[in-house]
C-alpha cells in the first residue's frame, strides 16, 4: 500500500510535468457531472465540494452558472495552483484545500459532494472505510460519485484503481446513503482512448 506522502509526491509530479491534454481524465466540459448536479435541484447557495478536483474545469462551469459556495479538494497543491491561475480573480471565490481525502477533516458540511475519479484510487479497506466515514459525517444532502466501471481500466496514471459497478458502489455507501440514479458512460481521453465510467448519485439518509 502506498503511503499518503508517496501518493502526494506522485500527484504533485503529475501536475508539475503534464498539461491537461497530457492526462487521461481531462474533460473540456464535464457534462455528466454538471447534469447530475443540476438534477438535484438545489439553489445556487448550495455548498458544493469537488473531491480530487485537481485542475478540473468543473469549478469554472459552476461559477458560470452562479454557484456561490464551492470548495475544491485535491492531494496535489500544484493541481490547485494550476486551477487558481486559470481562474484568475475568480479563484478568490473558491475555497481550496490541499489534502489527502482520507486525512480530510472538514470544518463544514456539504449539500453536494462530487467526486469524479478520486474514490477509485482507494484500494485498501482502510482507505475506503475512512472515505465512507468522512462522507457520512459531512454530507447533509447529496453525493455524486464517478469511478471506472467493471468495463473500464484497471489502472490510471500508473496506479492501481478499484473498479465498481452500480451494485458494488451502492453497497459501499448503503449505511448512510440511498441511491438515486446510476449511469455508465464512455469518457474519451485527450489521446482518443475510451474509459468506461459508472456514475451514481446518492441522497443522505
N, C-alpha and C positions, 0 to 999 in steps of 0.2 A: 504494500500500500504506500502510495506516495504521501509524503508529509505535506502539511499546509505550506511550508516555506518553499518546498520543491515545486508545488503547484503554482505558487505565486511567481516564482522565477520563470517557470515555463511560459506563463501567460504574459508576463512583462516582456519577455523576449519576443514572443509572437507579435505583440503590438508595437514593439520597438523596431522590428525588422520588416514588417509586412504592411502593405497598404490594403484598404478594403477590397480591392479587386484581386488580392492575392490570398484571401482567406475564404473558405467554402461557405461560411454562414452569412455572408453579406447579402442583404436584400435592398434593392433600390427603394422599394416601398413595401413595408411589412404589412401587406393587405390582410392576411388572415388574422394577425394579432389585432389590428385595428377593428376588423369586423366583430371579433369576439368582444372587445372592449365596448364597442358601440351597442352590441346586442344586450348588454347588461342594463342599459337604460339609466345609468347614474348621471348626476349633474356634473357640470364642469369643475365643481369644487371637490369632487371625489378624490380621496388620497390614493394615488397610484404609485406602486413601486415596480421597477423593472429589474428583475434579478438576473445578474450576469449580462446586464445591458451593454457592457463594453462601449464601443463607439457606434452602436446600432442607431439607425435613423428613426427608430420608433419615437424617441423623445421629440424630434423635430416635428413629426406629424401630430403628436399630442398637443404640442404648443400651438401649432397652426389651428387646431380645432378648438383651442380655447381652454384646455385643461390647465388648472392653476396650481395643483398640488402634486408635483411629480418628483419622485426620488429615483435615482439610478444607482444601483449597487453593482460593483464588479471587483473581482480579486485583483485586477490589474489597474494600478493608479495611472499607468501610461495610457490605457484604453480610455479612461475617463478624461485625461488631459486632451486626447485627440477629439473627443466629443465636445469638450468645452471650447477648444479652438474653433471647431466647425461652427458652433452656435454663436460665437462672439458674445455680444452683450446679453443675448437671451439666456446664456448659461447661468446668469445670476438668479434666474427664476427657478432653477432646479436645485434640489439637494443632491449632493454627490457623496457616495460612501464607498471607500476603498477597503474591502474586507473579504475574507473567505466566507461564503454563505453559511457554512457550518459553525462559524465563530461569531455570526451576526447577533448583536444584542440591540434590537430595535428600541427606540425611545418613544415610538408612537405605534398606533395600529393602522392597518391599511384596508381601504374599501376594495381595492383591486390589486391583486398580486399577480404580476405577469412574469413568466419565465419561459423563454424560448431557448432550449438547448443548453441550459446550465444544469438542471437536475440530473440529466442522463450521465453527467460526468461523475456522479457519486456512485461508486461501485461497491462500497462495503456496507454491511447492515448498519454499522455505527453511524456512518455519514448520512445514510438515508433516514435513520430514525431521528437524528439531530435536525435535519431539514424539516421533516414532518412535524416535529415538536415545535420548532420556531414558527412554522406556517400556522399551526393550530392556535398557538398563543397570540399571534399578532395580526391575523386576518379577521376582520369583522364582517366582511362582505363576500367577495368572490376571489377565486383563484383560476388563472388561465395557465395551463402547462403545455408546452410543446417539446416532445422528445423524438429521437429516432425511433421508428417503428420496428416491428419484428422483420420487416422487409427493407429496413434501412441499413446504413453502415454499422459496423461493429467498432469502428474507431473514428476519432476526429482529432485533427491536429496532433496526430501521433500518440494520442492517449486512448486507452480502452474506454468504452462507454457501456452503459446498461440500456439495452433495448426494452421498449414497453409496447403493449397494445392497450386497447380500451379497458380490458378486464384487469390487467395487472396494475395499470396506473390508478384505476378506481380503487382497487383493493388496498394499495399503499396508503390512501388517504381516507378510507371509508369511516374511520373512527370520528373524524372531525368534519368531513365534507360529504355533500350529496352531489353526485354527478348531474350536470345539466345536459351537456351535449359533447359528443366527440366526433372528430372527422379525421381522415387521413389525407395527406396531400403530398405531392411531389414538389420539393424545392430544387430549382435548377441553380447550380452554383455558378459563380463567375467563370469557371472553367468549362461549363457546359455539361457537367455530370449531374446525375439526379440523385437526390437523397429523399427517401420517403419518411415523412414525419407523421406522428399522431399528435393531435391537439385536442385537449379536453378542457371544458370549463366546469367549475365546481362552485357550489354555494356552501358557505359555512353553516353547520347545523345550528 
